[in-house]
Amino acid sequence: MSAGVWLEELTWVEAKARFDADAVVIIPIGAASKAHGGHLPLKTDALTARALGQRLIERLPVIAAPVVGFGYYPAFTPFAGSQHLTAGTFKAVLRELIASLTAHGVRRVALVNTGVSTETPLDEVAAEIGALVLHMRLMGRAADPLIEHKEGGHADERETSVVLALDPRSVRMDRLAPAPEFGQSAATGDPTRASAFKGERLLAAWVDDMVAALVARWPDLGAL
């Protein structure tokens, strides 16, 4: 069984061969530019989505499409640099991207979602086409015991740990502090207990659950 691959790394001839062989295509979704408090970069979600895609192609013979870096993030519109689509536009973008794949013969699609406000629009699109949706927020419970401050949910101990694992130089360590009210900071929770070790364990737990869900849906994938 061959390993997975990023779609962008293939030629069109190679892509067609994999599509003709009924490859599963995963579409990672994570904001390329969305506020994550004063200490994390705007690219946090896209960075995470790319990392999940990479780990999935290392475990399964799937094709990872380019990360979709724009989505439905209404809570972040007041924060400079945050780019937001309406729910309708976001769903239309996903429908068109998926339609281009299905026109080329793709029949099996999974959406890998790093956001929260994106969950409902993605569930609606997936229901229309029979795609599998993997919501990161609902997975990776095996790593929960590592998290000291379970409250939060944005730019918190979890997300900060993941960025410390993936791109530590992008974390503004001098700005790490328990977040004030969300409306003032685009963050909730306490990132001060974050660590790269926790980030690696979180990523591993998320990927384990995603691999299990993909294989449960399509048993022929097996696992590398």
N, C-alpha and C positions, 0 to 999 in steps of 0.2 A: 504494500500500500504506500503510495507516494505521499509526501508531506503536502500541506497546503501552501498557498501562494497569495501574494497581493495581486489583484487584477492589473494594477498599473505596471507591474513588472513583466507582464506577458506581452507578446505580440498579438495582433488580432487573430492570426492563424492559430496560435497556441490557446488563446481564449476560446475560440470556436471549438477546438478539439475537446476542451474540458467541458464546455457547455453541452456538446453532443454526447458526452459521457455521463450526463445528468449530475454534474457537480452541484453541491450546495453552495450558494453564495450568501455570505454574511455581509450586512451593511452596518458598520459601526457609526453611531450617531453621538456627537459630543460638540458642544459649543466651541468654536474657534476663538471667540472673543466675548466673554461674559464675566462680569465682576465676581470675584471670590475674596471678598474682604480686602484689607490693606496689605496682606502678606503673601497672597498667591497670585500668579499671573493670570491674565485673561484667558490664556490657552488651556487652563487646567482640565476642562472636560475633554477637549480634543486630544490632549496628551494622554489622558486615561483611555479614551476610546481607541487610540492607535495602539497603546500597549495591550489592551485586551485583544484586539484583532491579531497582533503579532503572536501572542501566546496561544491563541486559538489555532492559527495556521501551523504552529509548531506541534500541536497535539492531534489535529484532525486534518484529513485531506479536503479541506474546504477552500473556497476562493474568498478572500476579503476584498470587498469593493473599497474605493477611497472613502475616507471618513467624511460624513456629512457634517459640515461645521456650522450650519445655520439651522435654527429651530425656533420653537415657541417658548419664549422665556419672558412672560409679561412682568414678572416681579422685578426684573433687572433693568427695565428701560430708564430709570432715573440715573443710573450709574454710567459715567463716561466710558465709552468704548464698548459697551454691551450692545450686541447686535441681535435684533429680535425680528421674527416673522410672525404674522398673525397665524392663528391655528389653521385657517383655511389655506393660506399660502404654503405653510409647512406641509400640510397633507398633500397639496397639489404637487409640490416638489418631490415628495416621496413617491407619489403615484407615477409621476413621469419617469423618475429614475428607475423604478421597478419595471415600468412598461418597456423601457429600452432594453432591459435585461431579458424580459420574457419574450420580446420580439426576436431576440437572438437565440431563443431556445431554452432559457433558464426556467425550470419548473419549481425549484425548491429554494426558498429565500428565508433568511432569519435576520431580524433586526436586533442589533445590540445597542441598548439604550442606556446612556449614562445620566440622563436628566430625570427630573420629577414632573415638571409641568408638561413634558413631552409624552408622558405615559398614555394619557387618554387619546390624544390624536394618533399616536402610533397603534394603539389597540384598535382604533376604528379602521385605519388603513389595513392592518393585518387581517382583520375580520373579513374585509372585502376580497382579499386575494388568497386567503388561507396561509399566510406567512406565520412563522414562529416569532414571538417577541421575547427577548431576554432583557428584563429590567434589572439593571445592576443593583438597584436599591433593595430588591427583594431576594438577593442571593448573598452567598458568602457568610452565612451565619456561623460557620465553623471558626471564623476569626473574631467573632464578637467578644469572647472572653478577654481578648487583648485590649479592648477599648475601655479606658478608664472613665471617660465622660460620655455616657451613652446619649445624652441629650444633644441637641444641635441638629446637624443635617446639611450644613453648607459651610465650606471653608473651615470645617471643624477638625477634630482629631483625625478622623478617617481620611478626609481629602488631603489634609496637610501631610499626613504620613505617606500617602500615595505619591504626592509630588516630591517629597523628600527622597523617595525611592527612585523616582524616574528622572528627575531634573533638579537636584538639590540646590544648584546655584540660582535657580529662579525663585526660591523662597526668600522673602525678606525677613530674615530671622530677627532683626531689630524691631519688627512690628508684630511679632507674635504676642498675643494677649487674648484673654477671654473676650468674646465679642459682645459689644453693647447691643441694643435693640437692632433687629434686622434692618429696619428702614434707615438707620444711620451708617451701616457698615457693609451691607451685602454679605453678611456672615452671621451664623448662629453657632453656639457651642464654644468649646474651649480647645484651641489647637496646641496649647503649651505642652501637652504630653505626647505630641506626635513624634514619630521616629521612622527612619527608613526601614527598620526591621518590621515594624507594624505594617508599613505600606506594602512590603513584599508579601507578607502573610495575607493581607487583604486581597491583593491581586491574585495570589494563588488560590484563595478560597472562592473568589468570584469565578475564576476560570474553571476550577473543578466543577462548580455547579452548572456553568454554561456548557461544558463538555458533556456532562451527564444529561442535560436537557436536550442537547442536539442529538446525542446517540439514542436517547429514548424516542425521539421523534423519527429519526432516520437511522435505524440499527445498522445499516450497511456501512455507516461511517466508521464504526469501531472506534479505536483510539490508538494513537501511536505510542 
